[in-house]
Amino acid sequence: MSGQYEISGVVTTGDDERERGTADAAPLRIDGSRGTWEAIEELWLAGELTDDEFEDHFIDDVIVEDIGEGTDGRQFTGASYSVELR
C-alpha cells in the first residue's frame, strides 16, 4: 500500500511529547511504500487482524521502516489516533 499517511494524536520522541495534527504541530507524515505489509495482510486474510495487532504491525513494519527508529525512538502514548491516507 503506497501513499502518504498522516497520523494525528500524541507522539513522544525522547522528552518531546506533543499532539500531532493540530494548528501548532503538523501530523506525523509517513510514506507507506517502504513498509512491510505482509504480516498485516496475512492476519487480515486469516480473519485474525485485531486492532492491537494492526497497531503493533503498522508501527513496527510500516512507520519504523519509513522514518526509522530515531535516536530516541517514537512512542504513541495517546489514547486514540487518526490515520489518513493522502
PDB file of N, CA, C and O in Angstrom, chain B, residues numbered from 101:
ATOM      1  N   MET B 101       0.858  -1.172   0.000  1.00  0.00           N
ATOM      2  CA  MET B 101       0.000   0.000   0.000  1.00  0.00           C
ATOM      3  C   MET B 101       0.896   1.223   0.000  1.00  0.00           C
ATOM      4  O   MET B 101       1.628   1.474   0.957  1.00  0.00           O
ATOM      5  N   SER B 102       0.832   1.955  -1.047  1.00  0.00           N
ATOM      6  CA  SER B 102       1.646   3.155  -1.071  1.00  0.00           C
ATOM      7  C   SER B 102       0.761   4.371  -0.872  1.00  0.00           C
ATOM      8  O   SER B 102      -0.461   4.305  -1.006  1.00  0.00           O
ATOM      9  N   GLY B 103       1.385   5.446  -0.560  1.00  0.00           N
ATOM     10  CA  GLY B 103       0.675   6.681  -0.307  1.00  0.00           C
ATOM     11  C   GLY B 103       1.222   7.315   0.938  1.00  0.00           C
ATOM     12  O   GLY B 103       1.958   6.690   1.701  1.00  0.00           O
ATOM     13  N   GLN B 104       0.867   8.532   1.136  1.00  0.00           N
ATOM     14  CA  GLN B 104       1.318   9.230   2.333  1.00  0.00           C
ATOM     15  C   GLN B 104       0.255   9.126   3.406  1.00  0.00           C
ATOM     16  O   GLN B 104      -0.922   9.394   3.162  1.00  0.00           O
ATOM     17  N   TYR B 105       0.680   8.737   4.594  1.00  0.00           N
ATOM     18  CA  TYR B 105      -0.208   8.623   5.734  1.00  0.00           C
ATOM     19  C   TYR B 105       0.056   9.783   6.668  1.00  0.00           C
ATOM     20  O   TYR B 105       1.207  10.153   6.904  1.00  0.00           O
ATOM     21  N   GLU B 106      -1.004  10.352   7.197  1.00  0.00           N
ATOM     22  CA  GLU B 106      -0.890  11.420   8.188  1.00  0.00           C
ATOM     23  C   GLU B 106      -1.499  10.910   9.485  1.00  0.00           C
ATOM     24  O   GLU B 106      -2.668  10.526   9.539  1.00  0.00           O
ATOM     25  N   ILE B 107      -0.673  10.916  10.529  1.00  0.00           N
ATOM     26  CA  ILE B 107      -1.097  10.402  11.824  1.00  0.00           C
ATOM     27  C   ILE B 107      -1.269  11.568  12.788  1.00  0.00           C
ATOM     28  O   ILE B 107      -0.340  12.339  13.024  1.00  0.00           O
ATOM     29  N   SER B 108      -2.460  11.681  13.335  1.00  0.00           N
ATOM     30  CA  SER B 108      -2.761  12.712  14.332  1.00  0.00           C
ATOM     31  C   SER B 108      -2.965  12.037  15.675  1.00  0.00           C
ATOM     32  O   SER B 108      -3.621  10.999  15.767  1.00  0.00           O
ATOM     33  N   GLY B 109      -2.402  12.627  16.709  1.00  0.00           N
ATOM     34  CA  GLY B 109      -2.503  12.094  18.052  1.00  0.00           C
ATOM     35  C   GLY B 109      -1.215  12.392  18.800  1.00  0.00           C
ATOM     36  O   GLY B 109      -0.321  13.048  18.264  1.00  0.00           O
ATOM     37  N   VAL B 110      -1.115  11.920  20.021  1.00  0.00           N
ATOM     38  CA  VAL B 110       0.054  12.197  20.848  1.00  0.00           C
ATOM     39  C   VAL B 110       1.214  11.300  20.402  1.00  0.00           C
ATOM     40  O   VAL B 110       1.099  10.074  20.382  1.00  0.00           O
ATOM     41  N   VAL B 111       2.333  11.942  20.045  1.00  0.00           N
ATOM     42  CA  VAL B 111       3.554  11.227  19.658  1.00  0.00           C
ATOM     43  C   VAL B 111       4.673  11.717  20.561  1.00  0.00           C
ATOM     44  O   VAL B 111       4.862  12.922  20.728  1.00  0.00           O
ATOM     45  N   THR B 112       5.410  10.787  21.140  1.00  0.00           N
ATOM     46  CA  THR B 112       6.517  11.113  22.032  1.00  0.00           C
ATOM     47  C   THR B 112       7.823  10.679  21.390  1.00  0.00           C
ATOM     48  O   THR B 112       7.963   9.539  20.949  1.00  0.00           O
ATOM     49  N   THR B 113       8.775  11.598  21.341  1.00  0.00           N
ATOM     50  CA  THR B 113      10.130  11.315  20.877  1.00  0.00           C
ATOM     51  C   THR B 113      11.077  11.837  21.949  1.00  0.00           C
ATOM     52  O   THR B 113      11.222  13.047  22.118  1.00  0.00           O
ATOM     53  N   GLY B 114      11.719  10.929  22.670  1.00  0.00           N
ATOM     54  CA  GLY B 114      12.572  11.358  23.786  1.00  0.00           C
ATOM     55  C   GLY B 114      11.748  12.090  24.825  1.00  0.00           C
ATOM     56  O   GLY B 114      10.765  11.555  25.337  1.00  0.00           O
ATOM     57  N   ASP B 115      12.150  13.322  25.140  1.00  0.00           N
ATOM     58  CA  ASP B 115      11.428  14.145  26.115  1.00  0.00           C
ATOM     59  C   ASP B 115      10.334  14.993  25.471  1.00  0.00           C
ATOM     60  O   ASP B 115       9.601  15.693  26.169  1.00  0.00           O
ATOM     61  N   ASP B 116      10.221  14.934  24.160  1.00  0.00           N
ATOM     62  CA  ASP B 116       9.254  15.758  23.427  1.00  0.00           C
ATOM     63  C   ASP B 116       7.958  14.979  23.212  1.00  0.00           C
ATOM     64  O   ASP B 116       7.911  14.031  22.429  1.00  0.00           O
ATOM     65  N   GLU B 117       6.908  15.395  23.920  1.00  0.00           N
ATOM     66  CA  GLU B 117       5.590  14.792  23.736  1.00  0.00           C
ATOM     67  C   GLU B 117       4.659  15.875  23.246  1.00  0.00           C
ATOM     68  O   GLU B 117       4.512  16.915  23.888  1.00  0.00           O
ATOM     69  N   ARG B 118       4.022  15.632  22.097  1.00  0.00           N
ATOM     70  CA  ARG B 118       3.097  16.639  21.586  1.00  0.00           C
ATOM     71  C   ARG B 118       1.955  15.994  20.808  1.00  0.00           C
ATOM     72  O   ARG B 118       2.060  14.882  20.290  1.00  0.00           O
ATOM     73  N   GLU B 119       0.879  16.733  20.754  1.00  0.00           N
ATOM     74  CA  GLU B 119      -0.291  16.344  19.971  1.00  0.00           C
ATOM     75  C   GLU B 119      -0.006  16.712  18.526  1.00  0.00           C
ATOM     76  O   GLU B 119       0.140  17.892  18.206  1.00  0.00           O
ATOM     77  N   ARG B 120       0.073  15.726  17.654  1.00  0.00           N
ATOM     78  CA  ARG B 120       0.334  15.967  16.238  1.00  0.00           C
ATOM     79  C   ARG B 120      -0.996  16.137  15.507  1.00  0.00           C
ATOM     80  O   ARG B 120      -2.019  15.589  15.917  1.00  0.00           O
ATOM     81  N   GLY B 121      -0.963  16.900  14.426  1.00  0.00           N
ATOM     82  CA  GLY B 121      -2.167  17.115  13.637  1.00  0.00           C
ATOM     83  C   GLY B 121      -3.033  18.229  14.178  1.00  0.00           C
ATOM     84  O   GLY B 121      -4.258  18.178  14.067  1.00  0.00           O
ATOM     85  N   THR B 122      -2.398  19.248  14.770  1.00  0.00           N
ATOM     86  CA  THR B 122      -3.111  20.402  15.311  1.00  0.00           C
ATOM     87  C   THR B 122      -2.615  21.656  14.599  1.00  0.00           C
ATOM     88  O   THR B 122      -1.750  21.578  13.727  1.00  0.00           O
ATOM     89  N   ALA B 123      -3.157  22.795  14.968  1.00  0.00           N
ATOM     90  CA  ALA B 123      -2.701  24.062  14.389  1.00  0.00           C
ATOM     91  C   ALA B 123      -1.245  24.345  14.768  1.00  0.00           C
ATOM     92  O   ALA B 123      -0.545  25.060  14.051  1.00  0.00           O
ATOM     93  N   ASP B 124      -0.785  23.781  15.902  1.00  0.00           N
ATOM     94  CA  ASP B 124       0.577  24.024  16.378  1.00  0.00           C
ATOM     95  C   ASP B 124       1.598  22.983  15.930  1.00  0.00           C
ATOM     96  O   ASP B 124       2.798  23.253  15.951  1.00  0.00           O
ATOM     97  N   ALA B 125       1.144  21.808  15.529  1.00  0.00           N
ATOM     98  CA  ALA B 125       2.065  20.735  15.138  1.00  0.00           C
ATOM     99  C   ALA B 125       1.455  19.923  14.001  1.00  0.00           C
ATOM    100  O   ALA B 125       0.342  19.407  14.109  1.00  0.00           O
ATOM    101  N   ALA B 126       2.196  19.825  12.928  1.00  0.00           N
ATOM    102  CA  ALA B 126       1.730  19.057  11.761  1.00  0.00           C
ATOM    103  C   ALA B 126       1.551  17.590  12.135  1.00  0.00           C
ATOM    104  O   ALA B 126       2.168  17.116  13.089  1.00  0.00           O
ATOM    105  N   PRO B 127       0.718  16.869  11.399  1.00  0.00           N
ATOM    106  CA  PRO B 127       0.614  15.439  11.665  1.00  0.00           C
ATOM    107  C   PRO B 127       1.940  14.754  11.342  1.00  0.00           C
ATOM    108  O   PRO B 127       2.753  15.293  10.591  1.00  0.00           O
ATOM    109  N   LEU B 128       2.154  13.584  11.902  1.00  0.00           N
ATOM    110  CA  LEU B 128       3.307  12.774  11.573  1.00  0.00           C
ATOM    111  C   LEU B 128       3.041  12.186  10.190  1.00  0.00           C
ATOM    112  O   LEU B 128       2.070  11.453  10.002  1.00  0.00           O
ATOM    113  N   ARG B 129       3.891  12.502   9.233  1.00  0.00           N
ATOM    114  CA  ARG B 129       3.683  12.042   7.862  1.00  0.00           C
ATOM    115  C   ARG B 129       4.666  10.925   7.535  1.00  0.00           C
ATOM    116  O   ARG B 129       5.871  11.046   7.757  1.00  0.00           O
ATOM    117  N   ILE B 130       4.122   9.838   7.002  1.00  0.00           N
ATOM    118  CA  ILE B 130       4.976   8.741   6.576  1.00  0.00           C
ATOM    119  C   ILE B 130       4.571   8.308   5.179  1.00  0.00           C
ATOM    120  O   ILE B 130       3.432   8.505   4.756  1.00  0.00           O
ATOM    121  N   ASP B 131       5.513   7.722   4.479  1.00  0.00           N
ATOM    122  CA  ASP B 131       5.281   7.184   3.149  1.00  0.00           C
ATOM    123  C   ASP B 131       5.254   5.669   3.288  1.00  0.00           C
ATOM    124  O   ASP B 131       6.299   5.051   3.490  1.00  0.00           O
ATOM    125  N   GLY B 132       4.105   5.077   3.187  1.00  0.00           N
ATOM    126  CA  GLY B 132       3.957   3.646   3.432  1.00  0.00           C
ATOM    127  C   GLY B 132       4.585   2.741   2.404  1.00  0.00           C
ATOM    128  O   GLY B 132       4.545   1.522   2.567  1.00  0.00           O
ATOM    129  N   SER B 133       5.166   3.288   1.345  1.00  0.00           N
ATOM    130  CA  SER B 133       5.711   2.433   0.293  1.00  0.00           C
ATOM    131  C   SER B 133       6.941   1.658   0.742  1.00  0.00           C
ATOM    132  O   SER B 133       7.260   0.627   0.151  1.00  0.00           O
ATOM    133  N   ARG B 134       7.634   2.125   1.764  1.00  0.00           N
ATOM    134  CA  ARG B 134       8.813   1.399   2.259  1.00  0.00           C
ATOM    135  C   ARG B 134       8.441   0.365   3.301  1.00  0.00           C
ATOM    136  O   ARG B 134       9.283  -0.429   3.721  1.00  0.00           O
ATOM    137  N   GLY B 135       7.206   0.370   3.715  1.00  0.00           N
ATOM    138  CA  GLY B 135       6.781  -0.535   4.771  1.00  0.00           C
ATOM    139  C   GLY B 135       6.605  -1.959   4.289  1.00  0.00           C
ATOM    140  O   GLY B 135       6.544  -2.237   3.092  1.00  0.00           O
ATOM    141  N   THR B 136       6.525  -2.847   5.259  1.00  0.00           N
ATOM    142  CA  THR B 136       6.302  -4.262   5.011  1.00  0.00           C
ATOM    143  C   THR B 136       4.888  -4.591   5.462  1.00  0.00           C
ATOM    144  O   THR B 136       4.585  -4.535   6.654  1.00  0.00           O
ATOM    145  N   TRP B 137       4.031  -4.932   4.524  1.00  0.00           N
ATOM    146  CA  TRP B 137       2.614  -5.134   4.803  1.00  0.00           C
ATOM    147  C   TRP B 137       2.223  -6.613   4.910  1.00  0.00           C
ATOM    148  O   TRP B 137       1.059  -6.914   5.175  1.00  0.00           O
ATOM    149  N   GLU B 138       3.162  -7.536   4.712  1.00  0.00           N
ATOM    150  CA  GLU B 138       2.832  -8.958   4.629  1.00  0.00           C
ATOM    151  C   GLU B 138       2.155  -9.487   5.893  1.00  0.00           C
ATOM    152  O   GLU B 138       1.156 -10.201   5.798  1.00  0.00           O
ATOM    153  N   ALA B 139       2.681  -9.149   7.079  1.00  0.00           N
ATOM    154  CA  ALA B 139       2.093  -9.667   8.322  1.00  0.00           C
ATOM    155  C   ALA B 139       0.663  -9.162   8.512  1.00  0.00           C
ATOM    156  O   ALA B 139      -0.211  -9.916   8.940  1.00  0.00           O
ATOM    157  N   ILE B 140       0.426  -7.897   8.197  1.00  0.00           N
ATOM    158  CA  ILE B 140      -0.929  -7.332   8.305  1.00  0.00           C
ATOM    159  C   ILE B 140      -1.864  -8.047   7.341  1.00  0.00           C
ATOM    160  O   ILE B 140      -2.980  -8.422   7.703  1.00  0.00           O
ATOM    161  N   GLU B 141      -1.400  -8.231   6.118  1.00  0.00           N
ATOM    162  CA  GLU B 141      -2.233  -8.891   5.109  1.00  0.00           C
ATOM    163  C   GLU B 141      -2.543 -10.340   5.495  1.00  0.00           C
ATOM    164  O   GLU B 141      -3.676 -10.793   5.330  1.00  0.00           O
ATOM    165  N   GLU B 142      -1.553 -11.065   6.003  1.00  0.00           N
ATOM    166  CA  GLU B 142      -1.777 -12.458   6.410  1.00  0.00           C
ATOM    167  C   GLU B 142      -2.821 -12.553   7.525  1.00  0.00           C
ATOM    168  O   GLU B 142      -3.711 -13.402   7.482  1.00  0.00           O
ATOM    169  N   LEU B 143      -2.702 -11.677   8.518  1.00  0.00           N
ATOM    170  CA  LEU B 143      -3.682 -11.677   9.607  1.00  0.00           C
ATOM    171  C   LEU B 143      -5.067 -11.300   9.100  1.00  0.00           C
ATOM    172  O   LEU B 143      -6.064 -11.886   9.523  1.00  0.00           O
ATOM    173  N   TRP B 144      -5.135 -10.325   8.195  1.00  0.00           N
ATOM    174  CA  TRP B 144      -6.418  -9.897   7.623  1.00  0.00           C
ATOM    175  C   TRP B 144      -7.086 -11.054   6.880  1.00  0.00           C
ATOM    176  O   TRP B 144      -8.266 -11.337   7.089  1.00  0.00           O
ATOM    177  N   LEU B 145      -6.328 -11.713   6.019  1.00  0.00           N
ATOM    178  CA  LEU B 145      -6.884 -12.812   5.222  1.00  0.00           C
ATOM    179  C   LEU B 145      -7.311 -13.992   6.088  1.00  0.00           C
ATOM    180  O   LEU B 145      -8.246 -14.713   5.741  1.00  0.00           O
ATOM    181  N   ALA B 146      -6.629 -14.188   7.211  1.00  0.00           N
ATOM    182  CA  ALA B 146      -6.986 -15.272   8.130  1.00  0.00           C
ATOM    183  C   ALA B 146      -8.134 -14.883   9.058  1.00  0.00           C
ATOM    184  O   ALA B 146      -8.613 -15.710   9.834  1.00  0.00           O
ATOM    185  N   GLY B 147      -8.582 -13.612   8.980  1.00  0.00           N
ATOM    186  CA  GLY B 147      -9.648 -13.153   9.856  1.00  0.00           C
ATOM    187  C   GLY B 147      -9.194 -12.951  11.287  1.00  0.00           C
ATOM    188  O   GLY B 147     -10.010 -12.979  12.208  1.00  0.00           O
ATOM    189  N   GLU B 148      -7.881 -12.746  11.485  1.00  0.00           N
ATOM    190  CA  GLU B 148      -7.323 -12.641  12.827  1.00  0.00           C
ATOM    191  C   GLU B 148      -6.709 -11.280  13.124  1.00  0.00           C
ATOM    192  O   GLU B 148      -5.985 -11.129  14.108  1.00  0.00           O
ATOM    193  N   LEU B 149      -6.986 -10.302  12.296  1.00  0.00           N
ATOM    194  CA  LEU B 149      -6.389  -8.974  12.489  1.00  0.00           C
ATOM    195  C   LEU B 149      -7.213  -8.176  13.502  1.00  0.00           C
ATOM    196  O   LEU B 149      -8.320  -7.730  13.202  1.00  0.00           O
ATOM    197  N   THR B 150      -6.665  -8.007  14.684  1.00  0.00           N
ATOM    198  CA  THR B 150      -7.319  -7.216  15.724  1.00  0.00           C
ATOM    199  C   THR B 150      -6.766  -5.788  15.668  1.00  0.00           C
ATOM    200  O   THR B 150      -5.772  -5.521  14.993  1.00  0.00           O
ATOM    201  N   ASP B 151      -7.415  -4.892  16.377  1.00  0.00           N
ATOM    202  CA  ASP B 151      -6.912  -3.516  16.448  1.00  0.00           C
ATOM    203  C   ASP B 151      -5.504  -3.476  17.024  1.00  0.00           C
ATOM    204  O   ASP B 151      -4.648  -2.746  16.525  1.00  0.00           O
ATOM    205  N   ASP B 152      -5.261  -4.256  18.068  1.00  0.00           N
ATOM    206  CA  ASP B 152      -3.934  -4.276  18.692  1.00  0.00           C
ATOM    207  C   ASP B 152      -2.876  -4.838  17.756  1.00  0.00           C
ATOM    208  O   ASP B 152      -1.773  -4.296  17.674  1.00  0.00           O
ATOM    209  N   GLU B 153      -3.197  -5.924  17.043  1.00  0.00           N
ATOM    210  CA  GLU B 153      -2.257  -6.498  16.088  1.00  0.00           C
ATOM    211  C   GLU B 153      -1.953  -5.507  14.967  1.00  0.00           C
ATOM    212  O   GLU B 153      -0.800  -5.343  14.567  1.00  0.00           O
ATOM    213  N   PHE B 154      -3.005  -4.845  14.462  1.00  0.00           N
ATOM    214  CA  PHE B 154      -2.792  -3.863  13.401  1.00  0.00           C
ATOM    215  C   PHE B 154      -1.877  -2.746  13.885  1.00  0.00           C
ATOM    216  O   PHE B 154      -0.935  -2.363  13.191  1.00  0.00           O
ATOM    217  N   GLU B 155      -2.159  -2.221  15.089  1.00  0.00           N
ATOM    218  CA  GLU B 155      -1.344  -1.131  15.631  1.00  0.00           C
ATOM    219  C   GLU B 155       0.114  -1.553  15.761  1.00  0.00           C
ATOM    220  O   GLU B 155       1.014  -0.829  15.336  1.00  0.00           O
ATOM    221  N   ASP B 156       0.344  -2.719  16.346  1.00  0.00           N
ATOM    222  CA  ASP B 156       1.717  -3.194  16.526  1.00  0.00           C
ATOM    223  C   ASP B 156       2.446  -3.337  15.195  1.00  0.00           C
ATOM    224  O   ASP B 156       3.576  -2.870  15.050  1.00  0.00           O
ATOM    225  N   HIS B 157       1.810  -3.973  14.233  1.00  0.00           N
ATOM    226  CA  HIS B 157       2.460  -4.191  12.929  1.00  0.00           C
ATOM    227  C   HIS B 157       2.590  -2.891  12.139  1.00  0.00           C
ATOM    228  O   HIS B 157       3.595  -2.685  11.460  1.00  0.00           O
ATOM    229  N   PHE B 158       1.596  -2.017  12.216  1.00  0.00           N
ATOM    230  CA  PHE B 158       1.675  -0.752  11.489  1.00  0.00           C
ATOM    231  C   PHE B 158       2.850   0.074  12.009  1.00  0.00           C
ATOM    232  O   PHE B 158       3.594   0.659  11.223  1.00  0.00           O
ATOM    233  N   ILE B 159       3.017   0.122  13.319  1.00  0.00           N
ATOM    234  CA  ILE B 159       4.136   0.875  13.898  1.00  0.00           C
ATOM    235  C   ILE B 159       5.460   0.234  13.518  1.00  0.00           C
ATOM    236  O   ILE B 159       6.349   0.906  12.995  1.00  0.00           O
ATOM    237  N   ASP B 160       5.599  -1.067  13.779  1.00  0.00           N
ATOM    238  CA  ASP B 160       6.882  -1.741  13.575  1.00  0.00           C
ATOM    239  C   ASP B 160       7.222  -1.947  12.099  1.00  0.00           C
ATOM    240  O   ASP B 160       8.368  -1.755  11.693  1.00  0.00           O
ATOM    241  N   ASP B 161       6.238  -2.335  11.302  1.00  0.00           N
ATOM    242  CA  ASP B 161       6.512  -2.747   9.925  1.00  0.00           C
ATOM    243  C   ASP B 161       6.343  -1.637   8.896  1.00  0.00           C
ATOM    244  O   ASP B 161       6.899  -1.729   7.802  1.00  0.00           O
ATOM    245  N   VAL B 162       5.592  -0.596   9.220  1.00  0.00           N
ATOM    246  CA  VAL B 162       5.353   0.468   8.247  1.00  0.00           C
ATOM    247  C   VAL B 162       6.019   1.771   8.686  1.00  0.00           C
ATOM    248  O   VAL B 162       6.843   2.319   7.954  1.00  0.00           O
ATOM    249  N   ILE B 163       5.671   2.273   9.870  1.00  0.00           N
ATOM    250  CA  ILE B 163       6.211   3.559  10.325  1.00  0.00           C
ATOM    251  C   ILE B 163       7.721   3.485  10.512  1.00  0.00           C
ATOM    252  O   ILE B 163       8.453   4.319   9.979  1.00  0.00           O
ATOM    253  N   VAL B 164       8.190   2.500  11.260  1.00  0.00           N
ATOM    254  CA  VAL B 164       9.629   2.396  11.536  1.00  0.00           C
ATOM    255  C   VAL B 164      10.406   2.190  10.239  1.00  0.00           C
ATOM    256  O   VAL B 164      11.506   2.724  10.089  1.00  0.00           O
ATOM    257  N   GLU B 165       9.857   1.431   9.308  1.00  0.00           N
ATOM    258  CA  GLU B 165      10.535   1.231   8.025  1.00  0.00           C
ATOM    259  C   GLU B 165      10.669   2.538   7.257  1.00  0.00           C
ATOM    260  O   GLU B 165      11.614   2.708   6.486  1.00  0.00           O
ATOM    261  N   ASP B 166       9.735   3.465   7.457  1.00  0.00           N
ATOM    262  CA  ASP B 166       9.770   4.734   6.724  1.00  0.00           C
ATOM    263  C   ASP B 166      10.634   5.777   7.416  1.00  0.00           C
ATOM    264  O   ASP B 166      11.497   6.386   6.784  1.00  0.00           O
ATOM    265  N   ILE B 167      10.412   5.988   8.700  1.00  0.00           N
ATOM    266  CA  ILE B 167      11.101   7.093   9.370  1.00  0.00           C
ATOM    267  C   ILE B 167      12.199   6.634  10.305  1.00  0.00           C
ATOM    268  O   ILE B 167      12.892   7.467  10.890  1.00  0.00           O
ATOM    269  N   GLY B 168      12.379   5.332  10.463  1.00  0.00           N
ATOM    270  CA  GLY B 168      13.448   4.815  11.306  1.00  0.00           C
ATOM    271  C   GLY B 168      13.086   4.865  12.777  1.00  0.00           C
ATOM    272  O   GLY B 168      12.072   5.434  13.180  1.00  0.00           O
ATOM    273  N   GLU B 169      13.935   4.261  13.546  1.00  0.00           N
ATOM    274  CA  GLU B 169      13.734   4.205  14.993  1.00  0.00           C
ATOM    275  C   GLU B 169      13.940   5.571  15.623  1.00  0.00           C
ATOM    276  O   GLU B 169      13.344   5.868  16.658  1.00  0.00           O
ATOM    277  N   GLY B 170      14.783   6.417  15.010  1.00  0.00           N
ATOM    278  CA  GLY B 170      15.091   7.712  15.603  1.00  0.00           C
ATOM    279  C   GLY B 170      16.089   7.527  16.732  1.00  0.00           C
ATOM    280  O   GLY B 170      16.241   6.424  17.258  1.00  0.00           O
ATOM    281  N   THR B 171      16.754   8.580  17.097  1.00  0.00           N
ATOM    282  CA  THR B 171      17.757   8.466  18.147  1.00  0.00           C
ATOM    283  C   THR B 171      17.111   8.176  19.496  1.00  0.00           C
ATOM    284  O   THR B 171      17.691   7.473  20.323  1.00  0.00           O
ATOM    285  N   ASP B 172      15.924   8.709  19.721  1.00  0.00           N
ATOM    286  CA  ASP B 172      15.223   8.468  20.982  1.00  0.00           C
ATOM    287  C   ASP B 172      14.018   7.554  20.799  1.00  0.00           C
ATOM    288  O   ASP B 172      13.312   7.268  21.766  1.00  0.00           O
ATOM    289  N   GLY B 173      13.776   7.099  19.595  1.00  0.00           N
ATOM    290  CA  GLY B 173      12.605   6.275  19.325  1.00  0.00           C
ATOM    291  C   GLY B 173      11.335   7.110  19.330  1.00  0.00           C
ATOM    292  O   GLY B 173      11.349   8.275  19.727  1.00  0.00           O
ATOM    293  N   ARG B 174      10.271   6.525  18.901  1.00  0.00           N
ATOM    294  CA  ARG B 174       8.973   7.191  18.904  1.00  0.00           C
ATOM    295  C   ARG B 174       7.991   6.303  19.630  1.00  0.00           C
ATOM    296  O   ARG B 174       7.990   5.083  19.466  1.00  0.00           O
ATOM    297  N   GLN B 175       7.164   6.926  20.429  1.00  0.00           N
ATOM    298  CA  GLN B 175       6.136   6.187  21.130  1.00  0.00           C
ATOM    299  C   GLN B 175       4.804   6.865  20.866  1.00  0.00           C
ATOM    300  O   GLN B 175       4.721   8.088  20.752  1.00  0.00           O
ATOM    301  N   PHE B 176       3.788   6.067  20.772  1.00  0.00           N
ATOM    302  CA  PHE B 176       2.434   6.569  20.558  1.00  0.00           C
ATOM    303  C   PHE B 176       1.714   6.413  21.890  1.00  0.00           C
ATOM    304  O   PHE B 176       1.126   5.373  22.186  1.00  0.00           O
ATOM    305  N   THR B 177       1.778   7.483  22.686  1.00  0.00           N
ATOM    306  CA  THR B 177       1.361   7.419  24.083  1.00  0.00           C
ATOM    307  C   THR B 177      -0.060   7.919  24.319  1.00  0.00           C
ATOM    308  O   THR B 177      -0.510   7.965  25.463  1.00  0.00           O
ATOM    309  N   GLY B 178      -0.761   8.287  23.279  1.00  0.00           N
ATOM    310  CA  GLY B 178      -2.121   8.794  23.437  1.00  0.00           C
ATOM    311  C   GLY B 178      -3.151   7.685  23.501  1.00  0.00           C
ATOM    312  O   GLY B 178      -2.833   6.508  23.337  1.00  0.00           O
ATOM    313  N   ALA B 179      -4.376   8.076  23.741  1.00  0.00           N
ATOM    314  CA  ALA B 179      -5.470   7.116  23.860  1.00  0.00           C
ATOM    315  C   ALA B 179      -6.085   6.767  22.509  1.00  0.00           C
ATOM    316  O   ALA B 179      -6.623   5.671  22.347  1.00  0.00           O
ATOM    317  N   SER B 180      -6.016   7.682  21.527  1.00  0.00           N
ATOM    318  CA  SER B 180      -6.591   7.406  20.218  1.00  0.00           C
ATOM    319  C   SER B 180      -5.850   8.191  19.149  1.00  0.00           C
ATOM    320  O   SER B 180      -5.200   9.199  19.425  1.00  0.00           O
ATOM    321  N   TYR B 181      -5.964   7.703  17.927  1.00  0.00           N
ATOM    322  CA  TYR B 181      -5.250   8.300  16.789  1.00  0.00           C
ATOM    323  C   TYR B 181      -6.140   8.316  15.575  1.00  0.00           C
ATOM    324  O   TYR B 181      -7.090   7.544  15.449  1.00  0.00           O
ATOM    325  N   SER B 182      -5.798   9.227  14.681  1.00  0.00           N
ATOM    326  CA  SER B 182      -6.435   9.288  13.376  1.00  0.00           C
ATOM    327  C   SER B 182      -5.348   9.041  12.352  1.00  0.00           C
ATOM    328  O   SER B 182      -4.301   9.686  12.397  1.00  0.00           O
ATOM    329  N   VAL B 183      -5.577   8.116  11.424  1.00  0.00           N
ATOM    330  CA  VAL B 183      -4.630   7.838  10.347  1.00  0.00           C
ATOM    331  C   VAL B 183      -5.374   8.050   9.049  1.00  0.00           C
ATOM    332  O   VAL B 183      -6.387   7.401   8.785  1.00  0.00           O
ATOM    333  N   GLU B 184      -4.859   8.975   8.229  1.00  0.00           N
ATOM    334  CA  GLU B 184      -5.487   9.285   6.946  1.00  0.00           C
ATOM    335  C   GLU B 184      -4.521   8.993   5.824  1.00  0.00           C
ATOM    336  O   GLU B 184      -3.334   9.307   5.914  1.00  0.00           O
ATOM    337  N   LEU B 185      -5.029   8.392   4.768  1.00  0.00           N
ATOM    338  CA  LEU B 185      -4.268   8.146   3.554  1.00  0.00           C
ATOM    339  C   LEU B 185      -4.451   9.345   2.643  1.00  0.00           C
ATOM    340  O   LEU B 185      -5.578   9.717   2.317  1.00  0.00           O
ATOM    341  N   ARG B 186      -3.349   9.948   2.233  1.00  0.00           N
ATOM    342  CA  ARG B 186      -3.407  11.119   1.345  1.00  0.00           C
ATOM    343  C   ARG B 186      -2.982  10.759  -0.033  1.00  0.00           C
ATOM    344  O   ARG B 186      -2.965  11.614  -0.917  1.00  0.00           O
TER     345      ARG B 186
END
